Amino acid sequence: MQYDVLITGGATSGSFFARRMAEQGFSVAVLDASKEEKIGSKYDIFHMCARDFDTFGLPEASKDDGTWAFEFTEGLTASPYNNYPKTTYDKIVGMHMHEYVLKMNRWAKEKGAEYIYGASVISPVFENGRIAGVKYKKDGEEKEIRARVIVDCSGMGGAVRTSLPDGYGVENFTLGSNDMFYVILRYVSLKNSEDYLKGSCGWPFYKTWIAPQHDPCGAILGIGACNSFGYAEEIYKDFEKSISLPEHSIQYFEKGTTPYCRCPYSFVADNFIATGDAACLTKPLNGEGITSSMVHMEIAAKVLGKALKKGRTRKADLWEINFLYNKAQGADFCFLRAVLTKAVTAKKEEWEYFFENDIIFSEPLMNAVSTGEEIPLTPDVLGGMIKNIARGVKNKVISVSTLKAVGSGVLLGTALKNHYLSFPETPDGFEKWCKKADSLWLKVGKMQ
Ligand SMILES: Cc1cc2nc3c(=O)[nH]c(=O)nc-3n(C[C@H](O)[C@H](O)[C@H](O)COP(=O)(O)OP(=O)(O)OC[C@H]3O[C@@H](n4cnc5c(N)ncnc54)[C@H](O)[C@@H]3O)c2cc1C
């Protein structure tokens, strides 16, 4: 049988996309390498903003089915020496990943999506030079499945995207150690009841945070760092020395990786879409990717629905996904990624000054980022930041090299944002657009 849509990967992204396509009446198959009893168990607790259940029409978390773990509203972000906390208010729900992925699987199946578990993609299948399905292995047997369109939701390994031939239309790069965050979660018990958490706190200098977990007397102490888990542990040691954490004892560790790099310039090729972690759609501030991918998939599902109805699913027919996504979220993410990549080169004392003077880390900006509103970077706000930086340089609190780094981050971020906002409406002009994007990203470099 040939399906309308074949989705590789059936965790949060795959299930969301499967539901969106199946509810439009298309036949949808979802392949996942994991067995049903293991799917979504790469780690336990994840967070989502409560309003995102409504925004994306997602099934609610519930205590009855084991998906809900805890909730909180207040989030603090503090300087390297724990000063000048910025408060953001957004109701956050903590959930158990495996249970919630199973719930999303059922939610997609309700509309007719068919899941094949324990089915590991081996390679794409081509017909007349265009992708037409995939080969996969299940129970030791090699099989083939075909569809009009293949959607890669297989996570950061991008099982299909990275196997596409050069020049097919979507970049086939794999992620190196500087393109991802190595995340280590310490699940801890807090010794003293007065330390039990009512909200979370993050220290972006170390890329560390403390947040509640399902045990109300416990917490998660997390860190994300590029390079390696070993490097993350080195930074964690400095964090422990610099910040007085509540007394605690370790319950257990969880480790994982999440993309921290630019997305492929095009998400679409003939009969193909990449999304979710497979398309590196994570948030620049924290590497979270579940709902930022849904922003992309809402657009992709509408465009693909129209294309399937017309019977035309070539690159040009799916191109609107690129164009609309960049306007909706992509351009803003590029701005943030460029600024943060440059700002992290600053020293601890310089970060203190940033926090003290609302440079980058200001409550209005952080609340806008956390609630997904437009980032309030008006000329007035930018001018105020530049003035404060100049004062810091004059008083020798900020070095000239940091000034240059942050300044170039803001300039490059603005240039990237404008470039992504002027993404070509059709594949014409894309090559020229890529050349300029390449030169801007080269100047941004990789997160340290
Ligand atoms: C420790 C940690 C904590 C995080 N916390 C949060 C958080 O709180 N909130 C948040 O939004 N984000 C968080 N993230 C990021 C988030 O986990 C990812 O962005 C998100 O899970 C991506 O979803 P996905 O469906 O695109 O990919 P995945 O969840 O990786 O799912 C991919 C699916 O594809 C399947 N697959 C892989 N290869 C193949 C293959 N060859 N054949 C068939 N199937 C295959 C896998 O079995 C899997 O089920 C965290 C990341 C880490 C590492």
PDBQT file of the ligand as one rigid body, heavy atoms in Angstrom, charges set to zero:
ROOT
HETATM    1  C1  LIG A 501      17.802  16.021  28.865  1.00  0.00    +0.000 C 
HETATM    2  C2  LIG A 501      16.942  16.822  27.941  1.00  0.00    +0.000 A 
HETATM    3  C3  LIG A 501      15.880  17.551  28.452  1.00  0.00    +0.000 A 
HETATM    4  C4  LIG A 501      15.053  18.280  27.595  1.00  0.00    +0.000 A 
HETATM    5  N1  LIG A 501      13.986  18.960  28.113  1.00  0.00    +0.000 NA
HETATM    6  C5  LIG A 501      13.125  19.583  27.284  1.00  0.00    +0.000 A 
HETATM    7  C6  LIG A 501      11.983  20.253  27.807  1.00  0.00    +0.000 A 
HETATM    8  O1  LIG A 501      11.763  20.276  29.010  1.00  0.00    +0.000 OA
HETATM    9  N2  LIG A 501      11.133  20.850  26.918  1.00  0.00    +0.000 N 
HETATM   10  C7  LIG A 501      11.379  20.852  25.563  1.00  0.00    +0.000 A 
HETATM   11  O2  LIG A 501      10.590  21.432  24.794  1.00  0.00    +0.000 OA
HETATM   12  N3  LIG A 501      12.458  20.246  25.064  1.00  0.00    +0.000 NA
HETATM   13  C8  LIG A 501      13.334  19.600  25.872  1.00  0.00    +0.000 A 
HETATM   14  N4  LIG A 501      14.422  18.971  25.338  1.00  0.00    +0.000 N 
HETATM   15  C9  LIG A 501      14.565  18.905  23.872  1.00  0.00    +0.000 C 
HETATM   16  C10 LIG A 501      13.527  17.900  23.356  1.00  0.00    +0.000 C 
HETATM   17  O3  LIG A 501      13.737  16.662  23.990  1.00  0.00    +0.000 OA
HETATM   18  C11 LIG A 501      13.595  17.701  21.851  1.00  0.00    +0.000 C 
HETATM   19  O4  LIG A 501      13.640  18.951  21.194  1.00  0.00    +0.000 OA
HETATM   20  C12 LIG A 501      12.350  16.932  21.386  1.00  0.00    +0.000 C 
HETATM   21  O5  LIG A 501      12.195  15.752  22.146  1.00  0.00    +0.000 OA
HETATM   22  C13 LIG A 501      12.450  16.585  19.916  1.00  0.00    +0.000 C 
HETATM   23  O6  LIG A 501      11.351  15.802  19.547  1.00  0.00    +0.000 OA
HETATM   24  P1  LIG A 501      11.368  14.987  18.176  1.00  0.00    +0.000 P 
HETATM   25  O7  LIG A 501      10.089  14.230  18.157  1.00  0.00    +0.000 OA
HETATM   26  O8  LIG A 501      11.681  15.916  17.069  1.00  0.00    +0.000 OA
HETATM   27  O9  LIG A 501      12.603  14.008  18.295  1.00  0.00    +0.000 OA
HETATM   28  P2  LIG A 501      12.806  12.783  19.323  1.00  0.00    +0.000 P 
HETATM   29  O10 LIG A 501      12.070  13.023  20.591  1.00  0.00    +0.000 OA
HETATM   30  O11 LIG A 501      14.257  12.521  19.386  1.00  0.00    +0.000 OA
HETATM   31  O12 LIG A 501      12.067  11.573  18.623  1.00  0.00    +0.000 OA
HETATM   32  C14 LIG A 501      12.600  10.933  17.505  1.00  0.00    +0.000 C 
HETATM   33  C15 LIG A 501      11.928   9.594  17.347  1.00  0.00    +0.000 C 
HETATM   34  O13 LIG A 501      12.460   8.992  16.166  1.00  0.00    +0.000 OA
HETATM   35  C16 LIG A 501      12.802   7.673  16.422  1.00  0.00    +0.000 C 
HETATM   36  N5  LIG A 501      13.929   7.315  15.535  1.00  0.00    +0.000 N 
HETATM   37  C17 LIG A 501      15.212   7.730  15.604  1.00  0.00    +0.000 A 
HETATM   38  N6  LIG A 501      15.941   7.182  14.627  1.00  0.00    +0.000 NA
HETATM   39  C18 LIG A 501      15.096   6.394  13.927  1.00  0.00    +0.000 A 
HETATM   40  C19 LIG A 501      15.260   5.536  12.802  1.00  0.00    +0.000 A 
HETATM   41  N7  LIG A 501      16.456   5.357  12.211  1.00  0.00    +0.000 N 
HETATM   42  N8  LIG A 501      14.166   4.869  12.362  1.00  0.00    +0.000 NA
HETATM   43  C20 LIG A 501      12.950   5.020  12.950  1.00  0.00    +0.000 A 
HETATM   44  N9  LIG A 501      12.753   5.795  14.017  1.00  0.00    +0.000 NA
HETATM   45  C21 LIG A 501      13.818   6.476  14.496  1.00  0.00    +0.000 A 
HETATM   46  C22 LIG A 501      13.182   7.616  17.892  1.00  0.00    +0.000 C 
HETATM   47  O14 LIG A 501      12.972   6.314  18.423  1.00  0.00    +0.000 OA
HETATM   48  C23 LIG A 501      12.240   8.642  18.507  1.00  0.00    +0.000 C 
HETATM   49  O15 LIG A 501      11.055   8.075  18.984  1.00  0.00    +0.000 OA
HETATM   50  C24 LIG A 501      15.303  18.281  26.185  1.00  0.00    +0.000 A 
HETATM   51  C25 LIG A 501      16.389  17.558  25.682  1.00  0.00    +0.000 A 
HETATM   52  C26 LIG A 501      17.193  16.831  26.540  1.00  0.00    +0.000 A 
HETATM   53  C27 LIG A 501      18.323  16.042  25.966  1.00  0.00    +0.000 C 
ENDROOT
TORSDOF 0
